[in-house]
């Protein structure tokens, strides 16, 4: 009987810890989504400026424009990664038993 009680207490503690971790990850994910959204906006603005400089003849550097667009793509990929992690944290917070069992 004592062993069963210890097992139950241990499982309950692990579940509570999992819920706390999921909630923390979710809150952190919201902040990261805000930051990565800002990163995308800044990268897009830099790409627009590079393209404008090229179109107005202020530079002949196609590389500058391509690199700026590469930074936009990288920022967008980073956003998707953060969003995936945020979704996982949300799912874990919504269903901690499934996360603990499976």
C-alpha positions as CSV (number, residue, x, y, z in Angstrom):
1,X,0.0,0.0,0.0
2,X,2.8,2.4,0.9
3,X,4.5,1.7,-2.5
4,X,1.3,2.5,-4.3
5,X,1.0,5.8,-2.5
6,X,4.6,6.7,-3.3
7,X,4.1,5.8,-7.0
8,X,0.9,7.9,-7.1
9,X,2.7,10.9,-5.4
10,X,5.6,10.6,-7.8
11,X,3.3,10.5,-10.8
12,X,1.3,13.4,-9.5
13,X,4.5,15.5,-9.0
14,X,5.8,14.7,-12.4
15,X,2.5,15.7,-14.0
16,X,2.4,19.0,-12.0
17,X,6.0,19.7,-13.1
18,X,5.1,18.9,-16.7
19,X,2.1,21.3,-16.6
20,X,4.3,24.1,-15.1
21,X,7.0,23.6,-17.8
22,X,4.4,23.6,-20.6
23,X,2.9,26.8,-19.3
24,X,6.3,28.5,-19.0
25,X,7.2,27.3,-22.5
26,X,3.9,28.7,-23.8
27,X,4.5,32.1,-22.2
28,X,8.0,32.2,-23.5
29,X,6.8,31.2,-26.9
30,X,4.4,34.2,-27.0
31,X,7.3,36.5,-26.4
32,X,9.4,34.8,-29.0
33,X,6.6,35.1,-31.6
34,X,6.5,38.8,-31.0
35,X,10.2,39.1,-31.4
36,X,10.4,37.0,-34.5
37,X,7.5,39.0,-36.0
38,X,9.5,42.2,-35.4
39,X,12.6,40.5,-36.9
40,X,10.6,39.7,-40.1
41,X,9.3,43.3,-40.4
42,X,12.9,44.7,-40.0
43,X,14.3,42.2,-42.5
44,X,11.6,43.1,-45.0
45,X,12.3,46.8,-44.6
46,X,16.0,46.2,-45.1
47,X,15.2,44.3,-48.3
48,X,12.9,47.1,-49.5
49,X,15.7,49.6,-48.9
50,X,18.3,47.5,-50.7
51,X,16.0,47.0,-53.7
52,X,15.2,50.7,-53.7
53,X,18.9,51.5,-53.7
54,X,19.4,49.2,-56.6
55,X,16.5,50.6,-58.6
56,X,17.6,54.2,-58.1
57,X,21.2,53.4,-59.2
58,X,22.7,54.1,-55.8
59,X,24.3,50.6,-55.9
60,X,25.0,48.0,-58.5
61,X,25.0,45.2,-56.0
62,X,22.5,42.5,-56.8
63,X,24.2,40.6,-54.0
64,X,23.0,43.1,-51.4
65,X,19.4,42.6,-52.6
66,X,19.7,38.9,-52.6
67,X,21.3,38.8,-49.2
68,X,18.6,41.0,-47.8
69,X,15.9,38.7,-49.2
70,X,17.8,35.7,-47.8
71,X,17.6,37.4,-44.3
72,X,13.8,37.8,-44.8
73,X,13.6,34.1,-45.6
74,X,15.7,33.2,-42.6
75,X,13.5,35.4,-40.3
76,X,10.4,33.7,-41.7
77,X,11.9,30.2,-41.1
78,X,12.8,31.2,-37.6
79,X,9.2,32.4,-37.0
80,X,7.9,29.0,-38.2
81,X,10.3,27.2,-35.9
82,X,9.2,29.3,-32.9
83,X,5.5,28.8,-33.9
84,X,6.0,25.0,-34.1
85,X,7.6,25.0,-30.6
86,X,4.8,27.3,-29.3
87,X,2.1,24.9,-30.7
88,X,3.8,22.0,-29.0
89,X,3.9,23.8,-25.7
90,X,0.2,24.8,-26.1
91,X,-0.7,21.2,-26.8
92,X,1.3,19.9,-23.8
93,X,-0.3,22.5,-21.5
94,X,-3.8,21.5,-22.8
95,X,-3.2,17.8,-22.4
96,X,-0.5,17.1,-19.9
97,X,-1.6,13.5,-19.4
98,X,-1.0,12.6,-23.0
99,X,2.5,14.2,-22.8
100,X,3.3,12.3,-19.7
101,X,2.0,8.9,-20.9
102,X,3.0,9.0,-24.6
